[in-house]
Amino acid sequence: MVRIQEILCGRIFFPSGKARTVADVARRMAELRVGAILVLDDDELRGVFSERDLMMRVVVEGRSPESHRSE
């Protein structure tokens, strides 16, 4: 079985603070040309926010990306 450490070894990560709005995170992802971004809170990993999260949790549900957080 492959360990997570082996999968992630050598990859570049793009962090985002927990307090940022979904719109901020989406703009950052577009700038970096990536499909997902790490959500950190005081340097502790809280999760990963992806394009799929944006579509399923924001767009499909009709939420405002300017007022929702990337938690």
CNS distance restraints for C-alpha pairs under 8 A (distance, minus, plus):
assign (resid   2 and name CA) (resid   6 and name CA) 6.70 0.50 0.50
assign (resid   2 and name CA) (resid   7 and name CA) 7.34 0.50 0.50
assign (resid   3 and name CA) (resid   7 and name CA) 6.68 0.50 0.50
assign (resid   4 and name CA) (resid   8 and name CA) 6.16 0.50 0.50
assign (resid   5 and name CA) (resid   9 and name CA) 5.87 0.50 0.50
assign (resid  13 and name CA) (resid  37 and name CA) 7.30 0.50 0.50
assign (resid  13 and name CA) (resid  38 and name CA) 7.16 0.50 0.50
assign (resid  14 and name CA) (resid  37 and name CA) 5.42 0.50 0.50
assign (resid  14 and name CA) (resid  38 and name CA) 6.04 0.50 0.50
assign (resid  15 and name CA) (resid  37 and name CA) 5.84 0.50 0.50
assign (resid  15 and name CA) (resid  38 and name CA) 4.57 0.50 0.50
assign (resid  15 and name CA) (resid  39 and name CA) 5.92 0.50 0.50
assign (resid  15 and name CA) (resid  40 and name CA) 6.41 0.50 0.50
assign (resid  16 and name CA) (resid  20 and name CA) 7.30 0.50 0.50
assign (resid  16 and name CA) (resid  25 and name CA) 6.93 0.50 0.50
assign (resid  16 and name CA) (resid  37 and name CA) 6.68 0.50 0.50
assign (resid  16 and name CA) (resid  38 and name CA) 5.87 0.50 0.50
assign (resid  16 and name CA) (resid  39 and name CA) 4.97 0.50 0.50
assign (resid  16 and name CA) (resid  40 and name CA) 5.96 0.50 0.50
assign (resid  17 and name CA) (resid  39 and name CA) 5.80 0.50 0.50
assign (resid  17 and name CA) (resid  40 and name CA) 5.15 0.50 0.50
assign (resid  17 and name CA) (resid  41 and name CA) 6.04 0.50 0.50
assign (resid  18 and name CA) (resid  39 and name CA) 5.66 0.50 0.50
assign (resid  18 and name CA) (resid  40 and name CA) 5.66 0.50 0.50
assign (resid  18 and name CA) (resid  41 and name CA) 5.45 0.50 0.50
assign (resid  18 and name CA) (resid  46 and name CA) 7.89 0.50 0.50
assign (resid  18 and name CA) (resid  69 and name CA) 7.28 0.50 0.50
assign (resid  18 and name CA) (resid  70 and name CA) 6.33 0.50 0.50
assign (resid  18 and name CA) (resid  71 and name CA) 6.07 0.50 0.50
assign (resid  19 and name CA) (resid  69 and name CA) 6.33 0.50 0.50
assign (resid  19 and name CA) (resid  70 and name CA) 7.33 0.50 0.50
assign (resid  19 and name CA) (resid  71 and name CA) 7.97 0.50 0.50
assign (resid  20 and name CA) (resid  24 and name CA) 6.11 0.50 0.50
assign (resid  20 and name CA) (resid  25 and name CA) 6.67 0.50 0.50
assign (resid  20 and name CA) (resid  69 and name CA) 5.76 0.50 0.50
assign (resid  20 and name CA) (resid  70 and name CA) 6.28 0.50 0.50
assign (resid  21 and name CA) (resid  25 and name CA) 6.40 0.50 0.50
assign (resid  21 and name CA) (resid  65 and name CA) 6.66 0.50 0.50
assign (resid  21 and name CA) (resid  66 and name CA) 5.91 0.50 0.50
assign (resid  21 and name CA) (resid  67 and name CA) 6.33 0.50 0.50
assign (resid  21 and name CA) (resid  68 and name CA) 5.46 0.50 0.50
assign (resid  21 and name CA) (resid  69 and name CA) 4.24 0.50 0.50
assign (resid  21 and name CA) (resid  70 and name CA) 5.74 0.50 0.50
assign (resid  22 and name CA) (resid  26 and name CA) 6.04 0.50 0.50
assign (resid  22 and name CA) (resid  54 and name CA) 7.55 0.50 0.50
assign (resid  22 and name CA) (resid  65 and name CA) 4.90 0.50 0.50
assign (resid  22 and name CA) (resid  66 and name CA) 6.41 0.50 0.50
assign (resid  22 and name CA) (resid  67 and name CA) 7.62 0.50 0.50
assign (resid  22 and name CA) (resid  68 and name CA) 5.80 0.50 0.50
assign (resid  22 and name CA) (resid  69 and name CA) 5.33 0.50 0.50
assign (resid  22 and name CA) (resid  70 and name CA) 4.96 0.50 0.50
assign (resid  23 and name CA) (resid  27 and name CA) 6.15 0.50 0.50
assign (resid  23 and name CA) (resid  65 and name CA) 4.80 0.50 0.50
assign (resid  23 and name CA) (resid  66 and name CA) 5.26 0.50 0.50
assign (resid  24 and name CA) (resid  28 and name CA) 6.23 0.50 0.50
assign (resid  24 and name CA) (resid  66 and name CA) 7.72 0.50 0.50
assign (resid  25 and name CA) (resid  29 and name CA) 6.13 0.50 0.50
assign (resid  25 and name CA) (resid  37 and name CA) 7.80 0.50 0.50
assign (resid  25 and name CA) (resid  70 and name CA) 7.09 0.50 0.50
assign (resid  26 and name CA) (resid  30 and name CA) 6.20 0.50 0.50
assign (resid  26 and name CA) (resid  54 and name CA) 7.85 0.50 0.50
assign (resid  27 and name CA) (resid  31 and name CA) 6.20 0.50 0.50
assign (resid  28 and name CA) (resid  32 and name CA) 6.21 0.50 0.50
assign (resid  29 and name CA) (resid  33 and name CA) 5.75 0.50 0.50
assign (resid  29 and name CA) (resid  34 and name CA) 5.29 0.50 0.50
assign (resid  29 and name CA) (resid  35 and name CA) 6.55 0.50 0.50
assign (resid  29 and name CA) (resid  36 and name CA) 6.86 0.50 0.50
assign (resid  29 and name CA) (resid  37 and name CA) 6.87 0.50 0.50
assign (resid  30 and name CA) (resid  34 and name CA) 6.63 0.50 0.50
assign (resid  35 and name CA) (resid  50 and name CA) 5.73 0.50 0.50
assign (resid  35 and name CA) (resid  51 and name CA) 5.54 0.50 0.50
assign (resid  36 and name CA) (resid  48 and name CA) 6.64 0.50 0.50
assign (resid  36 and name CA) (resid  49 and name CA) 5.52 0.50 0.50
assign (resid  36 and name CA) (resid  50 and name CA) 4.01 0.50 0.50
assign (resid  36 and name CA) (resid  51 and name CA) 6.28 0.50 0.50
assign (resid  37 and name CA) (resid  48 and name CA) 5.70 0.50 0.50
assign (resid  37 and name CA) (resid  49 and name CA) 5.39 0.50 0.50
assign (resid  37 and name CA) (resid  50 and name CA) 6.40 0.50 0.50
assign (resid  38 and name CA) (resid  45 and name CA) 7.08 0.50 0.50
assign (resid  38 and name CA) (resid  46 and name CA) 7.79 0.50 0.50
assign (resid  38 and name CA) (resid  47 and name CA) 6.08 0.50 0.50
assign (resid  38 and name CA) (resid  48 and name CA) 4.55 0.50 0.50
assign (resid  38 and name CA) (resid  49 and name CA) 6.30 0.50 0.50
assign (resid  39 and name CA) (resid  45 and name CA) 6.13 0.50 0.50
assign (resid  39 and name CA) (resid  46 and name CA) 5.52 0.50 0.50
assign (resid  39 and name CA) (resid  47 and name CA) 5.18 0.50 0.50
assign (resid  39 and name CA) (resid  48 and name CA) 5.57 0.50 0.50
assign (resid  39 and name CA) (resid  49 and name CA) 6.67 0.50 0.50
assign (resid  39 and name CA) (resid  70 and name CA) 7.29 0.50 0.50
assign (resid  39 and name CA) (resid  71 and name CA) 7.10 0.50 0.50
assign (resid  40 and name CA) (resid  44 and name CA) 5.29 0.50 0.50
assign (resid  40 and name CA) (resid  45 and name CA) 4.64 0.50 0.50
assign (resid  40 and name CA) (resid  46 and name CA) 5.42 0.50 0.50
assign (resid  40 and name CA) (resid  47 and name CA) 7.22 0.50 0.50
assign (resid  41 and name CA) (resid  45 and name CA) 6.52 0.50 0.50
assign (resid  41 and name CA) (resid  46 and name CA) 6.47 0.50 0.50
assign (resid  46 and name CA) (resid  71 and name CA) 7.62 0.50 0.50
assign (resid  47 and name CA) (resid  71 and name CA) 7.45 0.50 0.50
assign (resid  49 and name CA) (resid  53 and name CA) 6.12 0.50 0.50
assign (resid  49 and name CA) (resid  54 and name CA) 7.64 0.50 0.50
assign (resid  49 and name CA) (resid  70 and name CA) 6.75 0.50 0.50
assign (resid  49 and name CA) (resid  71 and name CA) 7.80 0.50 0.50
assign (resid  50 and name CA) (resid  54 and name CA) 6.44 0.50 0.50
assign (resid  51 and name CA) (resid  55 and name CA) 6.31 0.50 0.50
assign (resid  52 and name CA) (resid  56 and name CA) 5.93 0.50 0.50
assign (resid  53 and name CA) (resid  57 and name CA) 5.37 0.50 0.50
assign (resid  53 and name CA) (resid  58 and name CA) 7.28 0.50 0.50
assign (resid  54 and name CA) (resid  58 and name CA) 5.30 0.50 0.50
assign (resid  54 and name CA) (resid  59 and name CA) 6.45 0.50 0.50
assign (resid  55 and name CA) (resid  59 and name CA) 4.88 0.50 0.50
assign (resid  55 and name CA) (resid  60 and name CA) 5.95 0.50 0.50
assign (resid  56 and name CA) (resid  60 and name CA) 5.30 0.50 0.50
assign (resid  56 and name CA) (resid  61 and name CA) 6.98 0.50 0.50
assign (resid  57 and name CA) (resid  61 and name CA) 6.07 0.50 0.50
assign (resid  57 and name CA) (resid  63 and name CA) 7.85 0.50 0.50
assign (resid  58 and name CA) (resid  62 and name CA) 6.03 0.50 0.50
assign (resid  58 and name CA) (resid  63 and name CA) 4.91 0.50 0.50
assign (resid  58 and name CA) (resid  64 and name CA) 6.89 0.50 0.50
assign (resid  58 and name CA) (resid  65 and name CA) 6.61 0.50 0.50
assign (resid  59 and name CA) (resid  63 and name CA) 6.21 0.50 0.50
assign (resid  59 and name CA) (resid  64 and name CA) 7.90 0.50 0.50
assign (resid  63 and name CA) (resid  68 and name CA) 7.51 0.50 0.50
assign (resid  64 and name CA) (resid  68 and name CA) 6.38 0.50 0.50
assign (resid  65 and name CA) (resid  69 and name CA) 7.85 0.50 0.50
